[in-house]
Every structure is written in structure tokens, then in C-alpha cells.
Amino acid sequence: MGAQRRHLLSFKTGKLVRRWRLPGGGSPDMGGVSTDGKVLWLSGRYNAEVYAIDTRTGRLRARIPVGGGPHGLAVHPQPGRYSLGHTSTFR
């Protein structure tokens, strides 16, 4: 398995800013950002793992083995009072 590529888009312009790679590949799925904005946490749905990615560099900080089929990842605490979905969209 090669390195898995992820694309980073600018919310402001909607344009591709850079490409992030997961060394050794993977299956990044849904997740969330830490409250300090420093780590992007993603479930590895088809690889039974969770990824922690540095939001400043795009580098993989950790690859954590978990049970089979993780799908969606809720990162808490987040601002807001009501959860609107399984990936923790709050209002």
C-alpha cells in the first residue's frame, strides 16, 4: 500500500492549497478537529485504526489501532449545546 493522499482546501477561496499524505496508506473517513485546532482526528474505516494529523504541517502524528470498522469520530469537548449528528456538529 502506498501513501494515501488527502487534499487541503481553503474555506475562503475553495481552492486546493496543499496535499497531505498518510505514510503507508490508510482509509481516512469522518472525524473532527481538537478544540485548540492543532490536531485533525479521523477514523480509518477500512483499516481498523484512528489517525491524528497535525493541522499545521499535515504530518501524521499517530496511527492508533482500534476495533474493526470505525466510522465517524466525535471529538469532545466542542463549543455549542446541541449535537446535530454522529460526527458532533454542534449548535
Secondary structure, 3 states (H helix, E strand, C coil): CCCEEEEEECCCCCCEEEEEEECCCCCEEEEEECCCCCEEEEEECCCCEEEEEECCCCCEEEEEECCCCCCCCCCCCCCCCCECCCCCCEC
